[in-house]
C-alpha cells in the first residue's frame, strides 16, 4: 500500500541558493528528487535509515523557475513545488 502525504515542508519558498526540507513523518530510506518543469531530474539524493529531514539542499546551480520536489520510498510519497529565483 502506497501512502501519499502532503506533509512536506520547504523553506524558504521562493528560494535563491538553498532550501530546507523537513517531513512531518519519519520515512525509511527516502529518495529526494527535484525535477524541472520539463520533468527532467535535476537533483537526486537517497538517505539510509529512518529520516525526517534532508537538511539544506543547494539549489544555486538551478535556473530560475518552478520545480517539483518529491520524497518517496516503496511505501510513501510526498510531493510539493518550489520557486527558484
N, CA and C atoms as a LAMMPS dump frame, in Angstrom:
ITEM: TIMESTEP
0
ITEM: NUMBER OF ATOMS
255
ITEM: BOX BOUNDS ff ff ff
-5.0000000000000000e+02 5.0000000000000000e+02
-5.0000000000000000e+02 5.0000000000000000e+02
-5.0000000000000000e+02 5.0000000000000000e+02
ITEM: ATOMS id mol type element x y z
1 1 1 N 0.839 -1.181 0
2 1 2 C 0 0 0
3 1 3 C 0.883 1.242 0
4 2 1 N 0.613 2.169 -0.904
5 2 2 C 1.356 3.414 -1.016
6 2 3 C 0.619 4.507 -0.257
7 3 1 N 1.33 5.186 0.64
8 3 2 C 0.757 6.303 1.382
9 3 3 C 1.206 7.59 0.711
10 4 1 N 0.257 8.41 0.281
11 4 2 C 0.573 9.705 -0.314
12 4 3 C 0.284 10.761 0.731
13 5 1 N 1.282 11.598 0.991
14 5 2 C 1.232 12.543 2.096
15 5 3 C 1.628 13.922 1.601
16 6 1 N 0.985 14.949 2.124
17 6 2 C 1.371 16.312 1.766
18 6 3 C 2.204 16.948 2.872
19 7 1 N 2.721 16.148 3.784
20 7 2 C 3.471 16.644 4.927
21 7 3 C 4.923 16.958 4.621
22 8 1 N 5.153 17.751 3.59
23 8 2 C 6.491 18.131 3.176
24 8 3 C 6.638 19.632 3.365
25 9 1 N 7.581 20.034 4.193
26 9 2 C 7.8 21.446 4.468
27 9 3 C 9.062 21.912 3.756
28 10 1 N 8.931 22.949 2.932
29 10 2 C 10.046 23.535 2.204
30 10 3 C 10.152 25 2.587
31 11 1 N 11.351 25.436 2.901
32 11 2 C 11.524 26.855 3.201
33 11 3 C 12.97 27.258 2.957
34 12 1 N 13.204 28.502 2.559
35 12 2 C 12.194 29.482 2.141
36 12 3 C 11.633 29.112 0.769
37 13 1 N 10.494 29.627 0.449
38 13 2 C 9.882 29.409 -0.849
39 13 3 C 9.145 30.68 -1.249
40 14 1 N 9.642 31.431 -2.205
41 14 2 C 10.724 31.152 -3.143
42 14 3 C 12.103 31.184 -2.478
43 15 1 N 13.082 30.578 -3.169
44 15 2 C 14.435 30.461 -2.636
45 15 3 C 15.461 30.892 -3.679
46 16 1 N 16.648 31.254 -3.188
47 16 2 C 17.725 31.683 -4.085
48 16 3 C 18.862 30.678 -4.168
49 17 1 N 19.403 30.282 -3.008
50 17 2 C 20.592 29.424 -3.019
51 17 3 C 20.381 28.073 -2.341
52 18 1 N 19.558 28.028 -1.291
53 18 2 C 19.301 26.76 -0.598
54 18 3 C 17.832 26.669 -0.2
55 19 1 N 17.36 25.433 -0.071
56 19 2 C 16.05 25.173 0.533
57 19 3 C 16.257 24.149 1.64
58 20 1 N 15.484 24.286 2.693
59 20 2 C 15.47 23.297 3.765
60 20 3 C 14.272 22.397 3.556
61 21 1 N 14.478 21.106 3.746
62 21 2 C 13.434 20.111 3.502
63 21 3 C 13.205 19.321 4.78
64 22 1 N 11.958 19.37 5.278
65 22 2 C 11.587 18.661 6.501
66 22 3 C 10.285 17.913 6.242
67 23 1 N 10.216 16.673 6.714
68 23 2 C 8.999 15.867 6.616
69 23 3 C 8.253 15.886 7.938
70 24 1 N 6.936 15.846 7.88
71 24 2 C 6.142 15.739 9.1
72 24 3 C 6.203 14.322 9.659
73 25 1 N 6.475 13.35 8.806
74 25 2 C 6.559 11.949 9.221
75 25 3 C 7.968 11.422 8.978
76 26 1 N 8.377 10.449 9.766
77 26 2 C 9.662 9.789 9.562
78 26 3 C 9.499 8.748 8.457
79 27 1 N 10.482 8.69 7.53
80 27 2 C 10.408 7.805 6.371
81 27 3 C 11.682 6.96 6.304
82 28 1 N 11.529 5.686 5.985
83 28 2 C 12.658 4.765 5.875
84 28 3 C 13.279 4.853 4.479
85 29 1 N 14.595 5.079 4.424
86 29 2 C 15.367 5.104 3.175
87 29 3 C 14.72 5.978 2.089
88 30 1 N 14.465 7.242 2.389
89 30 2 C 13.788 8.088 1.402
90 30 3 C 14.716 8.551 0.28
91 31 1 N 14.121 8.752 -0.885
92 31 2 C 14.812 9.352 -2.026
93 31 3 C 14.167 10.692 -2.304
94 32 1 N 14.998 11.721 -2.43
95 32 2 C 14.532 13.061 -2.754
96 32 3 C 14.913 13.349 -4.19
97 33 1 N 13.92 13.747 -4.987
98 33 2 C 14.171 14.123 -6.376
99 33 3 C 13.605 15.51 -6.626
100 34 1 N 14.355 16.309 -7.369
101 34 2 C 13.876 17.603 -7.828
102 34 3 C 13.82 17.529 -9.347
103 35 1 N 12.669 17.874 -9.91
104 35 2 C 12.504 17.879 -11.361
105 35 3 C 12.119 19.27 -11.829
106 36 1 N 12.563 19.607 -13.03
107 36 2 C 12.189 20.896 -13.599
108 36 3 C 10.823 20.785 -14.259
109 37 1 N 10.373 21.864 -14.848
110 37 2 C 9.04 21.91 -15.445
111 37 3 C 8.907 20.949 -16.64
112 38 1 N 10.041 20.538 -17.214
113 38 2 C 10.032 19.587 -18.332
114 38 3 C 10.048 18.136 -17.867
115 39 1 N 10.104 17.934 -16.533
116 39 2 C 10.134 16.583 -15.985
117 39 3 C 11.525 15.983 -15.89
118 40 1 N 12.561 16.776 -16.168
119 40 2 C 13.933 16.289 -16.081
120 40 3 C 14.406 16.328 -14.64
121 41 1 N 15.012 15.237 -14.172
122 41 2 C 15.537 15.183 -12.811
123 41 3 C 16.817 16.015 -12.76
124 42 1 N 16.818 17.036 -11.882
125 42 2 C 17.976 17.929 -11.761
126 42 3 C 18.716 17.709 -10.447
127 43 1 N 18.119 16.928 -9.535
128 43 2 C 18.76 16.605 -8.257
129 43 3 C 18.183 15.289 -7.774
130 44 1 N 19.051 14.42 -7.227
131 44 2 C 18.604 13.113 -6.749
132 44 3 C 19.483 12.712 -5.57
133 45 1 N 18.863 12.399 -4.441
134 45 2 C 19.615 12.002 -3.249
135 45 3 C 18.819 10.945 -2.489
136 46 1 N 19.49 9.881 -2.064
137 46 2 C 18.865 8.847 -1.241
138 46 3 C 19.599 8.789 0.093
139 47 1 N 18.824 8.753 1.182
140 47 2 C 19.387 8.625 2.518
141 47 3 C 19.035 7.256 3.073
142 48 1 N 19.914 6.715 3.906
143 48 2 C 19.667 5.406 4.515
144 48 3 C 19.116 5.572 5.915
145 49 1 N 18.271 4.623 6.321
146 49 2 C 17.695 4.632 7.661
147 49 3 C 16.445 5.488 7.749
148 50 1 N 15.995 5.69 8.965
149 50 2 C 14.795 6.483 9.225
150 50 3 C 15.157 7.959 9.164
151 51 1 N 14.44 8.715 8.331
152 51 2 C 14.757 10.121 8.12
153 51 3 C 13.505 10.982 8.265
154 52 1 N 13.721 12.176 8.787
155 52 2 C 12.648 13.155 8.882
156 52 3 C 13.037 14.468 8.215
157 53 1 N 14.333 14.646 7.919
158 53 2 C 14.799 15.883 7.304
159 53 3 C 15.955 15.609 6.363
160 54 1 N 16.033 16.38 5.302
161 54 2 C 17.146 16.306 4.369
162 54 3 C 18.12 17.451 4.597
163 55 1 N 17.791 18.356 5.496
164 55 2 C 18.666 19.496 5.738
165 55 3 C 18.574 20.495 4.608
166 56 1 N 19.651 21.243 4.402
167 56 2 C 19.668 22.268 3.36
168 56 3 C 20.168 21.67 2.046
169 57 1 N 19.431 21.926 0.989
170 57 2 C 19.779 21.475 -0.349
171 57 3 C 20.26 22.687 -1.139
172 58 1 N 21.437 22.575 -1.739
173 58 2 C 21.981 23.665 -2.538
174 58 3 C 21.283 23.689 -3.896
175 59 1 N 20.596 24.796 -4.192
176 59 2 C 19.906 24.938 -5.478
177 59 3 C 20.486 26.09 -6.299
178 60 1 N 21.643 26.596 -5.896
179 60 2 C 22.22 27.762 -6.567
180 60 3 C 22.539 27.499 -8.039
181 61 1 N 22.778 26.24 -8.413
182 61 2 C 23.1 25.907 -9.798
183 61 3 C 21.868 25.74 -10.682
184 62 1 N 20.656 25.778 -10.103
185 62 2 C 19.434 25.616 -10.891
186 62 3 C 19.048 26.933 -11.556
187 63 1 N 18.467 26.834 -12.739
188 63 2 C 17.923 28.012 -13.406
189 63 3 C 16.704 28.508 -12.643
190 64 1 N 16.406 29.794 -12.755
191 64 2 C 15.197 30.337 -12.128
192 64 3 C 13.968 29.662 -12.725
193 65 1 N 12.98 29.387 -11.881
194 65 2 C 11.756 28.77 -12.359
195 65 3 C 11.073 27.943 -11.285
196 66 1 N 10.063 27.196 -11.7
197 66 2 C 9.276 26.349 -10.807
198 66 3 C 9.808 24.923 -10.883
199 67 1 N 9.956 24.291 -9.717
200 67 2 C 10.458 22.92 -9.624
201 67 3 C 9.514 22.091 -8.768
202 68 1 N 9.494 20.789 -9.027
203 68 2 C 8.72 19.839 -8.235
204 68 3 C 9.705 19.023 -7.424
205 69 1 N 9.438 18.911 -6.134
206 69 2 C 10.278 18.1 -5.256
207 69 3 C 9.436 16.935 -4.759
208 70 1 N 9.997 15.732 -4.818
209 70 2 C 9.273 14.559 -4.319
210 70 3 C 10.197 13.76 -3.405
211 71 1 N 9.607 13.248 -2.36
212 71 2 C 10.306 12.363 -1.438
213 71 3 C 9.506 11.069 -1.404
214 72 1 N 10.21 9.952 -1.616
215 72 2 C 9.479 8.694 -1.707
216 72 3 C 10.351 7.507 -1.313
217 73 1 N 9.661 6.417 -1.016
218 73 2 C 10.259 5.091 -0.917
219 73 3 C 9.205 4.131 -1.451
220 74 1 N 9.337 2.851 -1.209
221 74 2 C 8.382 1.905 -1.792
222 74 3 C 6.983 1.98 -1.182
223 75 1 N 6.814 2.679 -0.033
224 75 2 C 5.501 2.745 0.611
225 75 3 C 5.018 4.165 0.876
226 76 1 N 5.79 5.161 0.474
227 76 2 C 5.483 6.542 0.844
228 76 3 C 5.856 7.482 -0.293
229 77 1 N 5.056 8.534 -0.466
230 77 2 C 5.38 9.569 -1.452
231 77 3 C 4.785 10.895 -1.018
232 78 1 N 5.594 11.938 -1.083
233 78 2 C 5.152 13.291 -0.798
234 78 3 C 5.711 14.209 -1.872
235 79 1 N 4.88 15.116 -2.381
236 79 2 C 5.263 15.979 -3.493
237 79 3 C 4.879 17.42 -3.174
238 80 1 N 5.759 18.345 -3.572
239 80 2 C 5.477 19.766 -3.41
240 80 3 C 6.208 20.533 -4.503
241 81 1 N 5.927 21.835 -4.603
242 81 2 C 6.579 22.69 -5.582
243 81 3 C 7.332 23.796 -4.853
244 82 1 N 8.391 24.303 -5.508
245 82 2 C 9.058 25.492 -5.007
246 82 3 C 9.521 26.326 -6.193
247 83 1 N 9.799 27.593 -5.902
248 83 2 C 10.248 28.53 -6.919
249 83 3 C 11.684 28.896 -6.641
250 84 1 N 12.537 28.77 -7.664
251 84 2 C 13.936 29.208 -7.589
252 84 3 C 13.999 30.584 -8.233
253 85 1 N 14.53 31.567 -7.483
254 85 2 C 14.647 32.934 -8.024
255 85 3 C 16.081 33.266 -8.31
